[in-house]
C-alpha cells in the first residue's frame, strides 16, 4: 500500500494551529474553495467532548486532467467524505476518506500531528496511505491520488503560512 509522508513548518503555536486552521470551517472553506479552487468543501457534522473532536466533511476536488483509463473508472465528477477524529490527549487527528466512486475498492486513511519546534513554531506531519484495488488501473489511480494530495497540501501550506502571517495567528 503506497504511503505519503509530508512535513511542513508553520510559525504558529500548536493550539492555535488546530483551532484556527484545521478545525475552523471558515478557514477551510477559504482554503479549499477560494485558494485551491475545489468546487465544494462542506462541514457535514462536528461533535466535541473533553476527549475528542469528531467531524465529517464533504469535499469535491477538481477532477482536471486525468489519464483516460483513470477517468473511465472515476467518471467526470468525484467527491469524498472525510471522517476524522482528533484525540485531545495525544493531539493526533486520524482520518479516513470515503470516495463517491469505488468506495468498496478504495482505502485512503491517514494521521496528522504537529511537532513543537519553538514557542510559535511547529511542524505539521501527515502520513497518508492509499490502496485502490482495481485491475490494471489501481496503481495508476493510487499514483494520481498521492500526486494530487502532495500538490494540494503544498499549495495549502503556502496559503496557510500567508494567512498566519497576515492575521497574526
C-alpha positions in Angstrom: 0.0 0.0 0.0 1.7 3.3 -1.1 2.2 5.9 1.6 3.0 9.6 1.5 4.6 11.4 4.4 4.6 15.2 4.3 6.2 17.7 6.8 5.5 21.4 6.7 6.6 24.1 9.2 4.5 27.0 10.4 5.1 30.0 12.6 2.1 29.4 15.0 1.7 27.6 18.3 0.1 24.1 18.4 -3.3 25.0 19.9 -3.8 27.9 17.5 -2.9 25.7 14.5 -5.6 23.2 15.5 -8.3 25.7 16.4 -7.7 28.5 13.8 -6.7 26.4 10.9 -7.6 22.7 11.0 -10.9 22.9 12.8 -12.1 26.4 11.6 -14.8 25.9 9.0 -14.3 29.5 7.6 -10.5 28.9 7.2 -11.1 25.6 5.4 -13.8 27.0 3.1 -11.3 29.8 2.1 -8.5 27.3 1.7 -10.3 24.7 -0.4 -12.9 26.7 -2.3 -11.1 30.1 -2.8 -7.4 29.1 -2.8 -7.4 25.5 -4.2 -10.4 26.0 -6.4 -12.3 22.9 -5.2 -15.9 23.1 -6.3 -17.1 22.3 -2.7 -15.9 22.0 0.9 -18.7 21.5 3.4 -18.7 20.6 7.1 -21.4 17.9 7.5 -21.0 17.2 11.2 -18.8 18.2 14.1 -19.1 16.9 17.7 -16.8 17.7 20.6 -16.3 16.5 24.1 -13.5 16.6 26.6 -11.6 13.7 24.9 -12.1 14.2 21.2 -13.4 16.1 18.2 -15.2 14.1 15.6 -16.1 15.6 12.2 -17.3 14.7 8.8 -16.5 16.8 5.8 -17.6 16.6 2.2 -15.0 17.6 -0.4 -15.4 17.9 -4.1 -11.9 18.2 -5.6 -11.4 19.2 -9.2 -11.0 16.2 -11.5 -9.0 18.1 -14.0 -6.7 16.4 -16.5 -6.7 12.7 -15.6 -5.5 9.9 -17.9 -8.2 8.2 -19.9 -8.2 4.9 -18.1 -8.5 6.6 -14.7 -11.3 8.9 -16.0 -13.1 5.8 -17.2 -13.0 4.4 -13.7 -13.8 7.6 -11.6 -16.0 9.4 -14.1 -16.4 13.1 -14.7 -17.1 14.1 -11.0 -15.5 13.0 -7.8 -16.3 13.8 -4.2 -15.4 12.2 -0.9 -16.3 12.3 2.7 -13.5 12.7 5.2 -14.3 11.2 8.6 -11.8 12.2 11.3 -11.2 12.1 15.0 -8.9 14.4 16.9 -7.7 12.8 20.1 -7.2 15.8 22.6 -4.8 13.8 24.8 -2.4 12.7 22.0 -3.2 15.7 19.8 -3.4 13.5 16.7 -6.0 13.6 14.0 -6.8 10.2 12.4 -9.0 10.2 9.3 -10.3 8.0 6.5 -11.7 9.1 3.2 -14.8 7.6 1.6 -14.9 8.4 -2.1 -18.1 8.7 -4.1 -16.7 6.3 -6.6 -15.3 2.8 -5.9 -15.7 3.1 -2.2 -15.5 -0.6 -1.7 -12.2 -0.8 -3.7 -10.5 2.3 -2.3 -8.9 2.8 1.0 -7.4 6.2 1.9 -6.5 6.8 5.5 -4.1 8.9 7.4 -2.9 10.7 10.5 -1.9 14.2 11.2 0.0 15.6 14.2 2.2 18.6 15.0 5.7 18.7 16.5 6.6 21.7 18.6 9.8 23.4 17.3 9.7 26.5 19.4 7.3 28.9 21.2 5.4 29.8 18.0 6.9 27.3 15.6 5.5 23.8 14.7 5.9 21.2 12.1 2.8 19.6 10.8 3.3 15.9 9.8 0.9 14.0 7.7 1.1 10.3 6.9 -1.4 9.0 4.3 -1.8 5.6 2.8 -3.7 4.8 -0.4 -4.9 1.5 -1.8 -7.0 1.1 -4.9 -8.0 -2.5 -5.8 -9.0 -2.1 -9.5 -7.4 -4.5 -12.0 -5.0 -2.8 -14.4 -5.5 0.8 -13.3 -5.3 0.6 -9.5 -1.7 1.6 -9.3 -2.3 4.5 -11.7 -5.2 5.7 -9.6 -3.1 5.4 -6.4 -0.3 7.5 -8.0 -2.7 10.1 -9.1 -4.3 10.4 -5.6 -0.9 10.7 -4.0 0.3 13.2 -6.5 -2.9 15.3 -6.1 -2.6 15.1 -2.3 1.0 16.3 -2.4 0.2 19.2 -4.7 -2.9 20.3 -2.6 -1.0 20.1 0.7 2.0 22.0 -0.7 -0.3 24.7 -2.1 -2.3 24.7 1.1 0.9 25.2 3.1 1.7 28.4 1.2 -1.8 29.7 1.8 -1.7 28.7 5.5 1.7 30.5 6.0 0.3 33.6 4.4 -2.9 33.6 6.5 -0.9 33.0 9.7 1.4 36.0 8.9 -1.4 38.3 7.7 -3.8 37.6 10.6 -1.1 37.3 13.3 -2.3 33.8 14.4 
